[in-house]
């Protein structure tokens, strides 16, 4: 295969958003967890904004029952816009929620069989193109965004990429970890992937952190893959089979990751982003000092 085979531009992104969000009940009983706001922007919006910054044009949401509000968020709200316009209010806050007609596609994951299965559900839309994956629970905060950093690396090396962060060694057993090869700046060759290793057996402290660029061949591997850890179809298992067959690298994200799948991470993200906002930072800082005083 020619070197350019694995360097087609990344135009599509898959967002697995079918989860039930049980850790946030009762808040997520009627509202998808992806619509919970971090300050004034839902989690899913941060992921879509990051995708757009990286040049992605088509958005594939893998949803489940009761998740239609996610699509509504990116639809035109005629009554709201007419009322706001009539009252002389700016529509600028709604600008990030607009997606070109035809550029948002949803597919259903009828049974919760894991991340690998969710990604496989998007196979017909992805077709024979490389694609990005965003796990919206992981809010990647920085400028340029995580996916933009990855796309820039992809343009250099092609193939498959994962975003990684370095964590204290004692925390590695909670994550997928890479076995690293050669490193150059933020780029590390991936020699292997291990899901939730024991600390003593972990090949590194570089954990996979919710952003991927994968070649379409991974869909064929997911098609026939059996259940792995936790009785689910694990994306890591199929990705590992591409190592040695196609270029595979990790990009160490220059920015911060917030685990918004946990309550503590969600509160941390809200506080950190509020403190970083020019319109809120000073007042939030003063408020926090007063509360902690």
NULUM-197847 format. One line per field, with one value per atom (N, C-alpha, C): residue number from 1; residue in three letters; x negated, y, z negated. Coordinates in steps of 0.001 Angstrom, whole numbers. Each point is the difference from the previous one (the first is absolute). Example, Ala and Ser with C-alpha at 12.3 -4.5 7.8 and 13.67 -1.06 7.14 Angstrom:
// residues 2
num = (1 1 1 2 2 2)
residu = (ALA ALA ALA SER SER SER)
x = (-13190 890 -900 350 -820 770)
y = (-5690 1190 1200 1050 1190 1090)
z = (-7800 0 0 720 -60 -730)
// end
This chain:
// residues 293
num = (1 1 1 2 2 2 3 3 3 4 4 4 5 5 5 6 6 6 7 7 7 8 8 8 9 9 9 10 10 10 11 11 11 12 12 12 13 13 13 14 14 14 15 15 15 16 16 16 17 17 17 18 18 18 19 19 19 20 20 20 21 21 21 22 22 22 23 23 23 24 24 24 25 25 25 26 26 26 27 27 27 28 28 28 29 29 29 30 30 30 31 31 31 32 32 32 33 33 33 34 34 34 35 35 35 36 36 36 37 37 37 38 38 38 39 39 39 40 40 40 41 41 41 42 42 42 43 43 43 44 44 44 45 45 45 46 46 46 47 47 47 48 48 48 49 49 49 50 50 50 51 51 51 52 52 52 53 53 53 54 54 54 55 55 55 56 56 56 57 57 57 58 58 58 59 59 59 60 60 60 61 61 61 62 62 62 63 63 63 64 64 64 65 65 65 66 66 66 67 67 67 68 68 68 69 69 69 70 70 70 71 71 71 72 72 72 73 73 73 74 74 74 75 75 75 76 76 76 77 77 77 78 78 78 79 79 79 80 80 80 81 81 81 82 82 82 83 83 83 84 84 84 85 85 85 86 86 86 87 87 87 88 88 88 89 89 89 90 90 90 91 91 91 92 92 92 93 93 93 94 94 94 95 95 95 96 96 96 97 97 97 98 98 98 99 99 99 100 100 100 101 101 101 102 102 102 103 103 103 104 104 104 105 105 105 106 106 106 107 107 107 108 108 108 109 109 109 110 110 110 111 111 111 112 112 112 113 113 113 114 114 114 115 115 115 116 116 116 117 117 117 118 118 118 119 119 119 120 120 120 121 121 121 122 122 122 123 123 123 124 124 124 125 125 125 126 126 126 127 127 127 128 128 128 129 129 129 130 130 130 131 131 131 132 132 132 133 133 133 134 134 134 135 135 135 136 136 136 137 137 137 138 138 138 139 139 139 140 140 140 141 141 141 142 142 142 143 143 143 144 144 144 145 145 145 146 146 146 147 147 147 148 148 148 149 149 149 150 150 150 151 151 151 152 152 152 153 153 153 154 154 154 155 155 155 156 156 156 157 157 157 158 158 158 159 159 159 160 160 160 161 161 161 162 162 162 163 163 163 164 164 164 165 165 165 166 166 166 167 167 167 168 168 168 169 169 169 170 170 170 171 171 171 172 172 172 173 173 173 174 174 174 175 175 175 176 176 176 177 177 177 178 178 178 179 179 179 180 180 180 181 181 181 182 182 182 183 183 183 184 184 184 185 185 185 186 186 186 187 187 187 188 188 188 189 189 189 190 190 190 191 191 191 192 192 192 193 193 193 194 194 194 195 195 195 196 196 196 197 197 197 198 198 198 199 199 199 200 200 200 201 201 201 202 202 202 203 203 203 204 204 204 205 205 205 206 206 206 207 207 207 208 208 208 209 209 209 210 210 210 211 211 211 212 212 212 213 213 213 214 214 214 215 215 215 216 216 216 217 217 217 218 218 218 219 219 219 220 220 220 221 221 221 222 222 222 223 223 223 224 224 224 225 225 225 226 226 226 227 227 227 228 228 228 229 229 229 230 230 230 231 231 231 232 232 232 233 233 233 234 234 234 235 235 235 236 236 236 237 237 237 238 238 238 239 239 239 240 240 240 241 241 241 242 242 242 243 243 243 244 244 244 245 245 245 246 246 246 247 247 247 248 248 248 249 249 249 250 250 250 251 251 251 252 252 252 253 253 253 254 254 254 255 255 255 256 256 256 257 257 257 258 258 258 259 259 259 260 260 260 261 261 261 262 262 262 263 263 263 264 264 264 265 265 265 266 266 266 267 267 267 268 268 268 269 269 269 270 270 270 271 271 271 272 272 272 273 273 273 274 274 274 275 275 275 276 276 276 277 277 277 278 278 278 279 279 279 280 280 280 281 281 281 282 282 282 283 283 283 284 284 284 285 285 285 286 286 286 287 287 287 288 288 288 289 289 289 290 290 290 291 291 291 292 292 292 293 293 293)
residu = (UNK UNK UNK UNK UNK UNK UNK UNK UNK UNK UNK UNK UNK UNK UNK UNK UNK UNK UNK UNK UNK UNK UNK UNK UNK UNK UNK UNK UNK UNK UNK UNK UNK UNK UNK UNK UNK UNK UNK UNK UNK UNK UNK UNK UNK UNK UNK UNK UNK UNK UNK UNK UNK UNK UNK UNK UNK UNK UNK UNK UNK UNK UNK UNK UNK UNK UNK UNK UNK UNK UNK UNK UNK UNK UNK UNK UNK UNK UNK UNK UNK UNK UNK UNK UNK UNK UNK UNK UNK UNK UNK UNK UNK UNK UNK UNK UNK UNK UNK UNK UNK UNK UNK UNK UNK UNK UNK UNK UNK UNK UNK UNK UNK UNK UNK UNK UNK UNK UNK UNK UNK UNK UNK UNK UNK UNK UNK UNK UNK UNK UNK UNK UNK UNK UNK UNK UNK UNK UNK UNK UNK UNK UNK UNK UNK UNK UNK UNK UNK UNK UNK UNK UNK UNK UNK UNK UNK UNK UNK UNK UNK UNK UNK UNK UNK UNK UNK UNK UNK UNK UNK UNK UNK UNK UNK UNK UNK UNK UNK UNK UNK UNK UNK UNK UNK UNK UNK UNK UNK UNK UNK UNK UNK UNK UNK UNK UNK UNK UNK UNK UNK UNK UNK UNK UNK UNK UNK UNK UNK UNK UNK UNK UNK UNK UNK UNK UNK UNK UNK UNK UNK UNK UNK UNK UNK UNK UNK UNK UNK UNK UNK UNK UNK UNK UNK UNK UNK UNK UNK UNK UNK UNK UNK UNK UNK UNK UNK UNK UNK UNK UNK UNK UNK UNK UNK UNK UNK UNK UNK UNK UNK UNK UNK UNK UNK UNK UNK UNK UNK UNK UNK UNK UNK UNK UNK UNK UNK UNK UNK UNK UNK UNK UNK UNK UNK UNK UNK UNK UNK UNK UNK UNK UNK UNK UNK UNK UNK UNK UNK UNK UNK UNK UNK UNK UNK UNK UNK UNK UNK UNK UNK UNK UNK UNK UNK UNK UNK UNK UNK UNK UNK UNK UNK UNK UNK UNK UNK UNK UNK UNK UNK UNK UNK UNK UNK UNK UNK UNK UNK UNK UNK UNK UNK UNK UNK UNK UNK UNK UNK UNK UNK UNK UNK UNK UNK UNK UNK UNK UNK UNK UNK UNK UNK UNK UNK UNK UNK UNK UNK UNK UNK UNK UNK UNK UNK UNK UNK UNK UNK UNK UNK UNK UNK UNK UNK UNK UNK UNK UNK UNK UNK UNK UNK UNK UNK UNK UNK UNK UNK UNK UNK UNK UNK UNK UNK UNK UNK UNK UNK UNK UNK UNK UNK UNK UNK UNK UNK UNK UNK UNK UNK UNK UNK UNK UNK UNK UNK UNK UNK UNK UNK UNK UNK UNK UNK UNK UNK UNK UNK UNK UNK UNK UNK UNK UNK UNK UNK UNK UNK UNK UNK UNK UNK UNK UNK UNK UNK UNK UNK UNK UNK UNK UNK UNK UNK UNK UNK UNK UNK UNK UNK UNK UNK UNK UNK UNK UNK UNK UNK UNK UNK UNK UNK UNK UNK UNK UNK UNK UNK UNK UNK UNK UNK UNK UNK UNK UNK UNK UNK UNK UNK UNK UNK UNK UNK UNK UNK UNK UNK UNK UNK UNK UNK UNK UNK UNK UNK UNK UNK UNK UNK UNK UNK UNK UNK UNK UNK UNK UNK UNK UNK UNK UNK UNK UNK UNK UNK UNK UNK UNK UNK UNK UNK UNK UNK UNK UNK UNK UNK UNK UNK UNK UNK UNK UNK UNK UNK UNK UNK UNK UNK UNK UNK UNK UNK UNK UNK UNK UNK UNK UNK UNK UNK UNK UNK UNK UNK UNK UNK UNK UNK UNK UNK UNK UNK UNK UNK UNK UNK UNK UNK UNK UNK UNK UNK UNK UNK UNK UNK UNK UNK UNK UNK UNK UNK UNK UNK UNK UNK UNK UNK UNK UNK UNK UNK UNK UNK UNK UNK UNK UNK UNK UNK UNK UNK UNK UNK UNK UNK UNK UNK UNK UNK UNK UNK UNK UNK UNK UNK UNK UNK UNK UNK UNK UNK UNK UNK UNK UNK UNK UNK UNK UNK UNK UNK UNK UNK UNK UNK UNK UNK UNK UNK UNK UNK UNK UNK UNK UNK UNK UNK UNK UNK UNK UNK UNK UNK UNK UNK UNK UNK UNK UNK UNK UNK UNK UNK UNK UNK UNK UNK UNK UNK UNK UNK UNK UNK UNK UNK UNK UNK UNK UNK UNK UNK UNK UNK UNK UNK UNK UNK UNK UNK UNK UNK UNK UNK UNK UNK UNK UNK UNK UNK UNK UNK UNK UNK UNK UNK UNK UNK UNK UNK UNK UNK UNK UNK UNK UNK UNK UNK UNK UNK UNK UNK UNK UNK UNK UNK UNK UNK UNK UNK UNK UNK UNK UNK UNK UNK UNK UNK UNK UNK UNK UNK UNK UNK UNK UNK UNK UNK UNK UNK UNK UNK UNK UNK UNK UNK UNK UNK UNK UNK UNK UNK UNK UNK UNK UNK UNK UNK UNK UNK UNK UNK UNK UNK UNK UNK UNK UNK UNK UNK UNK UNK UNK UNK UNK UNK UNK UNK UNK UNK UNK UNK UNK UNK UNK UNK UNK UNK UNK UNK UNK UNK UNK UNK UNK UNK UNK UNK UNK UNK UNK UNK UNK UNK UNK UNK UNK UNK UNK UNK UNK UNK UNK UNK UNK UNK UNK UNK UNK UNK UNK UNK UNK UNK UNK UNK UNK UNK UNK UNK UNK UNK UNK UNK UNK UNK UNK UNK UNK UNK UNK UNK UNK UNK UNK UNK)
x = (-856 856 -882 445 -780 55 -998 -82 1228 604 1157 1292 -29 1207 587 -869 462 -29 116 -64 1156 1078 1178 417 533 387 1110 -33 992 1157 1140 1148 1169 -28 1150 -405 952 -242 1180 -317 1015 34 1209 207 882 -576 842 733 1311 775 1243 -132 1160 70 -1024 -56 1141 296 1144 -335 -1270 -377 481 -18 577 -736 -1277 -751 524 802 509 1505 582 1419 213 1117 1158 -116 -1129 -107 188 -448 28 1209 1002 1203 712 137 702 -905 -1214 -930 -1247 -412 -1241 -1182 -916 -1143 -851 32 -802 513 1218 556 -143 -611 -250 -990 289 -847 -1234 -1120 -1201 -26 357 300 1251 -116 1202 13 -799 -131 67 874 77 -1278 -227 -1193 -181 1074 -94 -443 350 -371 -1521 -625 -1463 -658 525 -575 209 1202 288 -850 -153 -846 -1441 -477 -1370 -141 1035 -21 -37 826 31 -1340 -611 -1296 -1024 153 -937 342 1042 361 982 615 975 1330 622 1200 1256 -165 1163 -20 1174 109 965 -484 811 227 1251 328 566 -650 517 834 1312 918 752 798 884 1368 873 1355 -83 868 62 -1088 -748 -1103 283 1260 306 -300 -37 -265 -1381 -929 -1342 102 809 188 759 999 759 -929 -1011 -928 -670 -242 -681 979 1290 1020 353 721 488 1222 -6 1132 776 961 682 675 752 738 -957 -1056 -986 -646 -405 -704 929 1251 969 269 147 254 -1196 -1197 -1211 -169 230 -121 1031 1221 1073 -305 -784 -351 -1345 -554 -1264 -1218 106 -1135 -888 -1279 -957 145 -135 31 -1403 -1004 -1387 -218 651 -238 421 886 472 -894 -937 -808 -730 -616 -715 919 1303 925 472 -430 472 -908 601 -724 698 -794 553 961 1120 921 -734 244 -623 -1334 -577 -1322 73 1217 169 836 -564 676 66 1129 73 245 -653 274 278 792 389 -875 -416 -605 1084 618 1176 -339 -1221 -396 -1349 -158 -1250 -1119 -687 -1029 -1416 -139 -1349 -385 -1151 -459 -286 -627 -306 1267 1035 1275 635 -83 565 -663 -1316 -738 402 121 383 1384 892 1346 -53 -1119 -135 -658 -197 -800 539 1341 580 -240 -5 -202 -1478 -858 -1447 -494 507 -408 -1484 -655 -1407 -914 293 -797 -550 -1138 -444 997 45 985 -540 530 -360 1066 -381 954 -182 1115 -3 834 -565 784 326 1239 319 -156 59 -221 -1366 -938 -1348 -109 26 -58 -1475 -458 -1406 -87 -724 22 -1389 -83 -1273 112 -1007 -3 -1405 -160 1059 584 1199 698 -723 406 -644 65 1184 113 -795 -87 -820 -1470 -462 -1373 -186 1027 -91 20 856 83 -1331 -614 -1309 -1038 48 -904 339 1292 468 -503 13 -471 -1484 -692 -1439 -253 719 -329 1074 1247 1084 372 804 350 999 -256 897 -676 801 -537 948 -576 787 -581 856 -465 -401 -1140 -411 -356 93 -442 -835 -963 -812 644 163 594 -979 166 -829 154 -1102 -20 1062 297 957 1429 242 1356 248 -1036 125 1031 263 889 1453 312 1362 175 -1063 48 -576 188 -755 -1361 -1056 -1375 -738 -894 -777 -1349 -474 -1390 -764 -876 -594 -1221 -150 -1231 -779 -495 -780 878 -594 710 -707 818 -540 934 -408 886 1245 1159 1275 426 -746 394 -755 737 -615 531 -903 415 694 1091 731 -357 -575 -393 1044 862 1030 986 1166 1037 455 74 426 1148 1100 1176 -105 -28 14 -1027 -1281 -1021 -226 -549 -472 -1186 -152 -1061 -1363 -272 -1314 -228 1091 -122 226 268 314 -1240 138 -1160 -414 873 -330 1041 -138 1020 772 -52 728 1361 1060 1345 740 799 829 1144 212 880 1139 746 1300 30 -1126 -24 -808 542 -631 129 -970 150 -329 983 -184 283 -686 241 1231 691 1267 -131 -1219 -190 399 16 371 1441 845 1405 111 -832 4 -441 -936 -458 1080 690 1072 1154 220 1090 -60 -1224 -157 -562 -168 -668 924 -528 768 -18 755 44 -1305 -418 -1238 288 -829 126 1404 565 1325 1138 -289 1050 428 -851 335 -968 426 -878 -896 -1263 -929 -675 22 -680 -1501 -549 -1446 -452 811 -391 -176 921 -111 -1117 -163 -1095 -1342 -137 -1276 -381 1011 -288 -540 209 -514 -1486 -486 -1406 -892 -932 -870 522 1325 601 52 209 126 -782 -391 -652 917 -598 798 -815 553 -713 924 -621 712 -460 928 -313 255 -1038 174 646 1210 794 -611 -251 -463 1243 525 1222 464 1243 538 1151 98 1109 839 1308 922 901 40 844 1415 802 1359 978 -499 824 113 -854 65 462 655 523 -1130 -1071 -1120 -642 -191 -584 897 1302 960 -69 -67 -112 -1337 -1061 -1323 3 613 66 770 1131 825 -784 -691 -759 -1187 -755 -1199 362 1075 380 595 784 535 -1132 -1018 -1148 -783 24 -774 749 1283 802 -180 -299 -201 1238 1204 1238 394 -652 406 -1147 -1203 -1130 -198 -58 -288 1070 1267 1097 55 -258 2 -1143 -1167 -1143 309 610 375 1032 961 1032 -608 -903 -633 -817 -733 -805 891 1131 940 560 328 581 -1018 -1262 -1039 -637 313 -646 271)
y = (-1199 1199 1237 1039 1233 688 871 713 866 482 891 -741 -1344 -780 343 200 248 1488 868 1439 770 -682 736 992 1184 972 -520 441 -420 998 -448 907 -390 -1241 -513 -282 194 -302 -774 -988 -821 372 245 354 -1077 -917 -1001 657 184 729 -796 -1312 -834 -358 369 -407 568 -661 376 1066 209 1034 -273 -1278 -361 639 370 602 1397 572 1353 39 -1168 -8 756 711 74 1040 758 1065 -542 -1247 -561 -887 74 -816 414 1305 495 766 335 786 -840 -149 -738 643 -827 545 907 -256 818 1433 241 1356 712 -657 687 1135 1198 1142 144 267 444 1517 738 1440 202 406 278 -759 -1056 -742 -1486 -753 -1431 -734 -1115 -810 -308 -413 -376 1178 1212 1190 213 -255 131 -962 -1225 -995 403 480 415 1217 939 1170 -421 -970 -510 -669 -737 -672 1020 1016 1027 703 303 686 -832 -1334 -906 -225 671 -114 -1105 -589 -1082 603 -634 561 -833 -1299 -876 -638 26 -425 -1179 -1109 -1207 -264 120 -251 -1419 -825 -1345 116 -13 301 -1249 181 -1054 593 -816 479 1161 989 1114 1042 -85 927 1025 123 891 1474 371 1404 448 -944 365 554 -654 460 1334 118 1261 1179 -245 1073 605 -837 476 324 62 334 1481 508 1381 50 948 162 1247 -194 1145 903 -607 815 818 -650 683 1151 -281 1028 1155 -329 1056 890 -636 763 883 -565 785 1162 -270 1060 1101 -422 963 890 -533 776 715 -64 702 -659 -1295 -704 -620 -26 -565 -1520 -534 -1459 -611 813 -484 -1216 -44 -1179 -1315 65 -1228 -420 859 -262 -1348 -374 -1292 -1210 184 -1143 -268 804 -173 -966 -992 -935 1 35 41 -1169 236 -1109 -1158 -1196 -1187 -374 875 -287 -670 -195 -721 -1241 -1159 -1285 -718 -627 -820 -1454 -883 -1436 -516 -1054 -534 -1188 7 -1190 -628 -1052 -550 -711 -569 -719 526 215 584 -1032 -226 -1040 571 1268 551 979 638 1051 -530 -1160 -573 -222 -488 -233 1316 1014 1312 567 -111 493 -795 -1313 -861 379 474 410 1140 716 1135 -390 -1312 -454 463 -3 348 1473 850 1434 305 -691 225 -464 -1160 -508 -318 352 -358 1189 752 1191 -96 650 109 863 -173 754 257 1035 323 -558 -250 -382 963 485 883 -648 -165 -407 1276 501 1320 93 -1138 6 569 -175 502 1373 1022 1373 376 161 329 1512 654 1457 562 761 606 672 766 683 -83 -607 -606 -1234 -385 -1131 -1310 -1013 -1309 -573 20 -597 782 1297 782 -415 -196 -476 -1374 -854 -1343 26 849 99 509 940 500 -1126 -841 -1146 -1021 -200 -951 408 1287 489 -300 -166 -305 -1496 -830 -1433 -920 480 -835 -1135 -914 -1202 251 -612 63 774 796 746 -65 31 153 1176 658 1052 -645 405 -536 1130 -320 881 -824 640 -694 156 -1114 11 -653 225 -727 -1504 -726 -1435 -773 445 -757 95 887 166 -779 -616 -577 -1127 -697 -1166 373 1301 443 311 -122 514 -985 334 -648 670 -798 513 -433 877 -384 -579 -944 -441 865 891 980 -501 517 -203 1303 391 1245 1218 1013 1263 1142 954 1218 1140 825 1079 -590 455 -490 -1331 -485 -1194 -1224 -1083 -1248 -1145 -836 -1194 -955 -619 -947 -1426 -752 -1389 -992 483 -879 811 -601 619 -1007 450 -884 680 -733 547 -274 1060 -83 -1000 239 -940 158 -1034 137 959 748 1024 -620 -1156 -640 -452 -183 -525 1066 1227 1060 361 87 302 1476 877 1431 663 1320 764 906 -337 788 -648 686 -576 561 -847 416 855 1165 990 525 -916 399 680 11 548 -949 -295 -957 478 -360 54 -1404 -643 -1396 -172 -960 -368 -907 -25 -739 -1504 -537 -1449 -469 912 -409 -514 477 -437 -1490 -465 -1421 -870 520 -744 -35 1123 61 -940 -178 -846 -1410 -536 -1412 -172 1113 -79 -528 -878 -516 991 -326 863 -111 1157 27 359 894 397 514 -451 468 -565 -1016 -579 919 1005 970 -132 519 24 1228 -240 1083 532 1302 643 -282 -21 -207 -1302 -1061 -1304 66 689 112 953 1087 929 -709 -854 -691 -848 -527 -847 809 1312 846 315 -156 320 -987 544 -845 -154 182 -61 1394 1021 1388 879 1210 911 259 36 225 852 1158 934 539 525 710 1448 897 1421 396 499 471 1381 86 1234 1098 1148 1178 767 -359 620 -786 230 -670 -911 -1129 -934 -10 100 -102 -1205 -884 -1191 374 444 442 -1156 -1222 -1157 -212 703 -80 1337 -33 1231 961 -555 848 675 -781 551 1062 -216 961 1332 -88 1218 700 -809 564 748 -613 635 1315 -21 1203 1128 -329 1010 513 -937 386 871 -360 761 1347 14 1281 943 -529 823 523 -755 373 978 193 857 1476 847 1419 664 -506 635 -468 -1060 -571 -166 -153 -443 757 1326 798 -205 21 -138 -1403 -1017 -1377 -194 557 -100 635 1192 698 -805 -575 -801 -1245 -662 -1219 342 1105 412 272 681 306 -1286 -976 -1262 -803 69 -806 742 1321 850 -435)
z = (0 0 0 693 36 -1350 -209 -1280 -228 1102 -140 -333 63 -267 -1365 -973 -1365 -356 1032 -266 620 316 474 -1075 384 -1036 -912 -1247 -997 33 559 149 -897 -512 -765 -1439 -896 -1412 -565 -826 -658 -1487 -493 -1406 -639 -793 -673 -1181 153 -1019 -439 -26 -336 -1484 -778 -1413 -835 -1098 -842 -1034 -282 -961 -1408 -403 -1303 -1174 193 -1107 -353 912 -241 -281 -258 -363 -1318 -174 899 1116 70 1014 1415 234 1350 265 -871 219 1288 226 1191 950 -449 825 269 1253 269 -732 -507 -755 891 1311 914 104 -500 23 -1342 -983 -1260 263 -515 357 -883 635 -701 208 -1029 23 849 1275 797 1324 76 1256 -314 670 -305 376 -666 259 1487 661 1410 865 -425 780 -10 -1156 -60 991 91 912 1460 332 1378 377 -923 271 279 -786 189 1369 407 1304 1134 -105 1049 137 -1141 26 770 -53 666 1475 500 1410 319 -1027 232 443 995 628 -259 -258 -157 -1387 -641 -1392 -94 -561 -122 -1491 -443 -1404 -118 -815 -278 -1265 172 -1106 -451 -1044 -482 -278 -529 -337 -996 196 -944 186 1116 210 1106 421 1137 -306 -1289 -348 466 158 487 1416 817 1378 13 -883 -92 -295 -801 -368 1232 1015 1211 1135 -334 992 -125 984 -71 -916 -925 -928 432 896 614 -1031 -931 -970 -859 -470 -835 766 1242 779 359 339 338 -1215 -1177 -1226 -340 89 -308 967 1287 1007 -260 -318 -274 -1194 -928 -1200 138 1215 253 -622 -325 -609 1080 -259 948 69 1213 187 -65 -298 -19 -913 -1190 -854 651 1007 663 1162 382 1199 -57 -1131 -34 155 -212 73 1423 945 1386 753 630 862 1357 1054 1364 228 680 302 675 -483 584 -607 -835 -577 -1368 -518 -1261 276 -346 220 -1343 -289 -1210 374 -741 121 -1400 -96 -1297 -393 -1261 -600 -867 514 -697 -1299 -61 -1221 -471 -1303 -515 -88 1113 47 -24 -407 -145 1083 -212 910 1400 74 1314 814 -658 681 429 -853 340 1257 63 1176 1238 -143 1122 545 -874 443 1034 43 931 1317 237 1141 1351 165 1304 331 -1020 216 208 -743 121 1366 464 1309 30 1086 196 -265 -1051 -321 -1417 -243 -1390 -766 -1308 -785 -1395 -621 -1379 -925 -1244 -1047 -1167 -511 -1168 -1100 -1176 -1166 -775 121 -562 -1515 -708 -1455 -361 922 -252 653 -831 504 108 1230 250 199 -885 -53 303 1063 363 1351 358 1293 594 1204 803 -696 456 -598 236 -746 78 1420 625 1332 1036 -135 939 -120 -1234 -202 650 -102 570 1524 576 1463 570 -694 462 -16 -1029 -62 1088 227 1024 1390 264 1304 204 -1120 57 132 -792 -60 567 143 525 -947 505 -768 -1106 -1142 -1160 -1119 -708 -1135 -1184 -1195 -1221 -766 -757 -896 -1318 -560 -1300 -960 -1275 -1081 -958 -642 -990 -1374 -689 -1352 -967 -1321 -964 197 -131 302 -785 -1228 -812 518 994 535 1295 553 1355 97 -1111 70 292 39 324 1489 798 1376 1010 1271 1068 76 147 -53 1265 509 1186 -405 835 -83 1008 -483 896 747 1229 757 -6 1171 99 -244 -624 -248 714 457 616 -347 -937 -446 -639 463 -560 609 994 755 -518 -260 -468 849 467 736 -977 448 -851 417 -952 258 -504 -911 -548 -826 -271 -824 -1045 -1246 -1086 -736 -167 -687 -1505 -806 -1471 -551 255 -496 -1508 -621 -1380 18 -1086 -48 311 -559 186 1439 754 1371 1067 -405 964 814 1330 849 -22 -514 -93 -895 -160 -733 954 1299 1008 233 -435 101 1215 626 1140 -536 639 -634 885 577 554 1353 728 1354 885 1171 898 1447 830 1458 490 642 410 1490 585 1392 77 1150 88 -201 158 -179 -1394 -983 -1361 -49 922 18 321 932 346 -1170 -788 -1179 -1076 -186 -996 361 1294 507 -578 -95 -373 -1410 -696 -1302 -1087 -822 -1133 -1164 -1019 -1187 -775 -553 -780 -1438 -555 -1407 -292 -1124 -411 832 830 844 1128 333 1050 1167 1144 1174 -139 -289 -323 1263 153 1130 -49 -1214 -164 655 -113 552 1516 688 1455 407 -758 316 -106 -1015 -223 1212 713 1170 1187 -7 1084 -181 -1245 -275 753 750 829 1420 170 1339 640 -836 445 -974 440 -953 -1199 -1199 -1212 -975 -349 -881 -1093 -1029 -1067 -4 -274 -126 -1460 -661 -1379 53 -526 100 -871 622 -744 -457 -1143 -510 -1210 -412 -1190 372 -717 194 -1265 186 -1130 224 -979 103 -450 958 -338 -107 67 -313 -1503 -759 -1464 -558 -1141 -598 -354 -563 -397 1221 1065 1231 617 -90 549 -751 -1329 -812 276 134 289 1335 1021 1317 -63 -696 -117 -657 -1075 -735 828 603 764 1201 700 1193 -393 -1073 -478 -410 -680 -405 1196 1090 1190 915 -260 886 -363 990 -278 -604 373 -485 -1395 -517 -1293 -992 525 -817 -1297 59 -1200 -1064 419 -970 -597 835 -502 -999 336 -904 -1356 44 -1236 -790 705 -638 -662 721 -541 -1247 61 -1172 -1200 243 -1087 -597 863 -507 -777 426 -639 -1186 -82 -991 -1404)
// end
